[in-house]
C-alpha cells in the first residue's frame, strides 16, 4: 500500500522506485549529501530536490529528520531525538554526523578545532565564494595542541583514518591521501561545519579553555 502511494508520487516527477531507493539508501549510509562533492552526489542531490517532501515524509516515519542548506547545497540527516539546526523541541544535542557510528574522542576534538578555525577565518573574512576555508594540516595540528591540549596521532595510519572520517562526514576536502602526512599541505573546511557543531559545544569548550588558562596562571604565580 505504501509502495503504491510512493510510486504515484514518483510518477509525477518521472522517477522510478529504484531511483528513490538509491537516494534513500545513500542518505542512510552516509547521512549527508553534498552536491559539490562528486558527480554521483550531484545527481542524487538534484534528484532529492525533485521530491524533498516525499523523502522527508518517508524518513519521518522512523523519526529521522532532514536539514537542508540551500545556499551551500547539502542535505544532512539527524537521528531521532537529536537537535536539528533551526528546529525546536529536541531532547538532546546532535553532534554525531552518522546515523550508525558514534564519534571517538579524537574525532570530536578535531571537529571542534575545525569549527573554531572556521569561525576565526570567518571573522577575518578569509572565506571563499562557496563558503570554504582553506587551512594547512600544520595549522590544525598547532591549534589542536593550543586549544584542546591534544596532539594529532603520531601513527600515519591513525592520522589518515582521522581525517578520512572528517572527509566522509563532508566536513573537509583534500585531494590526495598522502597530503595528510605533509604539514605544508592544505585542505578546505566545508561551511556545513557550522551546523554540524552547535554553538553550545563551542561555548563549553571556550569556557573550559579559559578556566584552564586561569588555573595555569594562578599556579605559575605561586611558584
C-alpha positions in Angstrom: 0.0 0.0 0.0 2.7 2.4 1.0 4.7 1.4 -2.1 1.8 2.3 -4.3 1.5 5.7 -2.8 5.2 6.4 -3.2 5.2 5.2 -6.8 2.3 7.5 -7.5 4.3 10.5 -6.2 7.4 9.4 -8.1 5.5 9.1 -11.3 4.7 12.8 -11.2 8.4 13.5 -11.3 9.2 10.8 -13.8 11.3 8.8 -11.2 11.3 5.1 -10.6 11.1 3.3 -7.3 14.6 2.0 -7.7 15.9 5.6 -8.1 14.0 6.5 -4.9 15.6 3.6 -3.1 19.0 4.5 -4.3 18.6 8.0 -2.9 17.3 6.8 0.5 20.0 4.2 0.9 22.7 6.7 0.1 21.3 9.1 2.7 21.0 6.4 5.4 24.5 5.1 4.7 26.3 8.4 4.6 23.8 10.7 6.5 24.9 13.6 4.2 24.6 14.5 0.6 26.8 17.3 -0.8 26.2 18.5 -4.3 29.7 19.7 -4.9 31.4 16.5 -3.6 31.1 14.4 -6.8 29.1 13.8 -9.9 27.2 11.0 -8.2 26.2 13.2 -5.3 25.3 16.0 -7.7 22.9 13.6 -9.4 21.4 12.4 -6.1 21.1 15.9 -4.7 19.3 17.1 -7.8 17.0 14.0 -7.5 16.3 14.9 -3.9 15.4 18.4 -5.0 12.6 17.0 -7.2 11.0 15.1 -4.3 12.1 16.7 -1.0 8.7 16.4 0.8 8.4 12.7 -0.2 11.8 11.9 1.2 11.1 13.9 4.4 7.8 12.2 5.0 9.3 8.7 4.3 12.2 9.2 6.8 9.9 11.0 9.3 8.2 7.6 9.9 11.4 6.4 11.6 12.0 9.7 13.5 14.8 10.8 11.2 14.8 14.5 10.2 16.5 16.4 7.4 18.4 19.6 7.5 18.8 21.2 4.0 21.1 24.1 3.4 20.0 25.5 0.0 22.8 28.1 -0.1 25.7 25.6 0.1 23.6 22.8 -1.4 23.8 20.0 1.0 21.5 17.7 3.0 22.2 16.1 6.3 20.2 13.5 8.3 19.7 13.8 12.0 18.7 10.7 14.1 15.6 10.7 16.4 15.6 13.0 19.4 18.5 15.0 18.1 18.9 18.7 17.8 18.4 19.9 14.2 19.6 23.4 13.3 16.7 25.8 13.2 14.3 23.3 14.7 13.0 23.4 18.3 11.9 20.7 20.7 14.8 18.4 20.5 15.7 16.3 23.6 19.4 16.1 23.2 22.2 17.6 21.2 23.2 16.1 17.9 26.9 16.1 17.5 27.1 12.8 15.6 27.3 13.1 11.8 26.4 9.5 11.2 23.3 7.6 12.0 25.3 4.4 12.6 28.5 5.3 14.3 29.5 7.5 17.3 32.4 9.8 17.1 35.6 9.0 19.0 37.1 11.5 21.5 39.9 12.2 19.0 37.3 12.9 16.2 35.3 15.1 18.5 38.4 17.1 19.4 39.4 17.6 15.8 36.0 18.6 14.7 35.7 21.2 17.5 39.0 22.7 16.3 37.8 22.7 12.7 34.8 24.7 13.8 36.8 27.2 15.8 39.3 27.7 12.9 36.4 28.2 10.5 34.9 30.8 12.9 38.2 32.6 13.1 38.6 32.7 9.3 35.0 33.9 9.0 35.8 36.9 11.3 38.9 37.7 9.3 36.9 37.5 6.0 39.1 34.6 4.7 36.2 32.6 3.3 35.8 31.9 -0.4 32.7 32.5 -2.5 31.5 28.9 -1.8 31.9 29.3 1.9 35.0 27.2 2.3 38.0 28.0 4.5 41.5 26.9 3.5 43.8 25.6 6.2 47.0 23.7 6.4 47.4 20.4 8.3 50.2 22.1 10.3 47.9 24.9 11.4 45.3 22.4 12.6 48.0 20.4 14.5 49.1 23.5 16.3 45.5 24.6 17.1 44.8 21.1 18.5 47.6 21.5 21.0 46.9 25.1 21.9 43.1 24.8 22.2 42.3 21.2 23.1 45.6 20.2 24.6 45.8 17.1 22.3 48.2 16.1 19.6 47.2 14.5 16.3 48.0 10.8 16.2 51.7 10.0 15.6 51.0 6.9 13.6 50.4 7.8 10.0 47.6 5.2 9.7 45.7 6.6 12.6 46.1 10.2 11.3 44.8 9.2 7.9 41.8 7.4 9.4 41.0 10.5 11.5 40.9 12.9 8.5 39.2 10.4 6.3 36.4 10.3 8.8 36.0 14.0 8.7 36.1 13.9 4.9 33.4 11.1 4.9 31.2 13.4 7.0 31.8 16.1 4.3 33.4 18.5 6.8 36.7 18.8 5.0 38.0 18.3 1.5 41.5 17.4 0.3 42.8 15.9 -3.0 45.4 13.3 -2.1 45.7 10.8 0.8 49.4 11.5 1.2 48.6 15.2 1.9 47.5 14.2 5.4 51.1 13.4 6.3 52.5 16.6 4.9 52.4 19.5 7.3 52.7 22.0 4.5 49.7 20.5 2.6 46.4 22.3 2.5 42.8 21.3 2.7 39.3 23.0 2.9 36.9 23.2 5.7 33.3 22.9 4.5 30.8 25.5 5.6 28.5 22.8 7.0 30.9 22.6 10.0 28.9 25.5 11.4 25.7 23.4 11.6 27.4 20.2 12.5 28.9 21.6 15.7 26.4 23.6 17.7 27.2 26.9 19.5 26.7 25.3 22.9 29.6 22.9 22.3 31.8 25.8 21.3 30.8 27.9 24.3 31.5 24.9 26.6 34.9 24.4 25.0 35.9 28.1 25.3 34.8 28.2 28.9 36.8 25.2 29.7 39.9 26.6 27.9 39.6 29.9 29.8 39.3 28.1 33.1 42.3 26.0 32.4 44.4 29.1 31.3 43.4 30.9 34.5 44.3 27.9 36.7 47.7 27.6 35.0 48.3 31.3 35.5 47.5 31.1 39.2 49.8 28.1 39.6 52.6 30.0 37.8 52.2 33.0 40.2 52.5 30.7 43.2 55.8 29.2 42.0 
